[in-house]
Amino acid sequence: MWLIASMSENTPQTQDKFIVRLPDGMRDHIKAKAAKNNRSMNAEIVHALEEHLRPRFIIDMGDPNDYTPADARAELVDEGPPPPPVVFSPEMKRALQSIVGQVQADLERRINDFLWMNEAISEREELEADFGPPKSLDKND
């Protein structure tokens, strides 16, 4: 099976064309995926190529033994070739670690605020269940 894929934004007559031999069944797979994504088969192939060729980066922040299950899940989602590692100077690593620490502290604060608010809402709901909704203190009511 042969496929001609367009690779530029020009008119069909001037666009780059490339003939690809597809294994049996791949055309049907591309057709189904294109339909699911509301694209033409050509647009689906171009999209897949763009995603595959998109640069990816890994930031080396230290000891590879600190690899976590979250890292493994994130890596499984990435379907391209492994990106080249990005190596930073010790100063840049410290700066990035400081930023990560600040983000973690802010996230912890927000989580604590959320938990506190959630607890306050639960307590209010319990009080309302026991005593009814709060009465207005406004004399105009």
C-alpha positions in Angstrom: 0.0 0.0 0.0 1.3 3.5 -0.8 0.5 6.8 0.8 1.5 10.3 -0.2 1.8 12.7 2.8 2.0 16.5 2.4 4.6 18.3 4.6 4.1 22.0 4.0 1.5 24.8 3.9 1.7 25.4 0.2 -0.9 24.6 -2.5 -1.3 20.9 -3.2 0.7 21.3 -6.4 3.7 22.8 -4.7 3.7 20.9 -1.4 6.4 18.4 -0.5 5.2 14.9 -1.2 6.6 11.7 0.3 5.5 8.2 -0.6 5.3 5.8 2.3 4.6 2.0 2.2 2.3 1.1 5.1 2.1 -2.4 6.7 -1.2 -4.2 6.2 -3.9 -2.8 8.5 -2.1 0.5 9.2 -4.2 2.4 6.7 -7.4 1.3 8.5 -5.8 2.2 11.9 -4.9 5.7 10.6 -8.4 6.1 9.1 -10.1 5.3 12.4 -7.8 7.5 14.4 -8.3 10.4 11.9 -12.1 10.0 12.2 -11.9 9.9 16.0 -9.9 13.2 15.9 -12.0 14.8 13.2 -9.0 15.0 10.8 -8.3 13.9 7.4 -5.9 10.9 7.1 -3.2 13.2 5.8 -3.7 15.7 8.7 -3.6 12.7 11.2 -0.3 11.5 9.7 1.2 15.0 9.7 0.1 15.5 13.3 1.6 12.2 14.4 4.9 13.1 12.7 4.9 16.6 14.3 4.3 15.0 17.7 7.0 12.5 17.2 9.6 15.0 16.0 8.7 17.7 18.7 11.8 18.3 20.9 11.5 16.9 24.4 13.8 17.7 27.3 14.7 16.0 30.6 16.1 18.1 33.4 18.8 16.3 35.3 18.3 17.4 38.9 20.5 14.9 40.6 20.8 11.3 41.6 19.1 8.8 39.3 18.4 6.6 42.3 15.8 9.2 43.4 13.5 8.0 40.6 9.9 7.8 41.8 6.8 5.9 40.6 5.4 9.2 39.4 8.4 9.6 37.1 7.7 6.1 35.8 4.1 6.9 35.0 5.1 10.1 33.2 7.6 8.3 31.2 5.1 5.6 30.1 2.8 8.3 28.7 5.6 9.7 26.5 5.6 7.6 23.3 8.6 9.2 21.5 12.3 8.4 21.5 14.0 9.3 24.8 15.0 13.0 24.8 18.6 14.0 25.4 19.3 14.9 29.0 19.8 18.6 29.8 22.8 19.2 32.2 22.9 22.3 34.3 25.7 23.9 36.2 25.7 23.5 40.0 24.5 27.1 40.4 21.6 26.5 38.0 20.7 23.3 39.8 20.6 25.2 43.2 18.4 27.9 41.6 16.0 25.4 40.2 15.9 23.4 43.4 15.1 26.7 45.3 12.2 27.4 42.9 10.9 23.8 43.2 11.1 24.2 47.0 9.1 27.5 46.8 6.5 25.9 44.6 6.2 22.9 47.0 5.8 25.2 50.0 3.1 27.2 48.2 1.4 24.0 47.2 1.5 22.7 50.8 0.0 26.0 52.0 -2.8 25.8 49.4 -3.5 22.2 50.3 -3.6 23.1 54.0 -5.9 26.0 53.3 -8.2 23.7 51.3 -8.2 21.1 54.0 -9.0 23.7 56.6 -11.8 25.2 54.5 -13.2 21.7 53.8 -13.2 21.0 57.6 -15.0 24.3 58.3 -17.6 23.5 55.7 -18.2 20.0 57.2 -18.5 21.5 60.7 -21.0 24.1 59.4 -23.1 21.4 57.6 -23.1 19.4 60.9 -24.3 22.5 62.8 -27.0 23.2 60.2 -28.2 19.6 60.3 -28.4 19.8 64.1 -29.8 23.3 64.6 -31.0 24.5 61.1 -29.6 27.3 59.0 -28.2 30.3 60.7 -30.6 33.1 61.6 -29.9 36.6 60.2 -28.8 39.2 62.7 -30.0 42.0 60.4 -33.0 43.8 62.0 -34.5 44.5 58.6 -35.3 40.8 58.1 
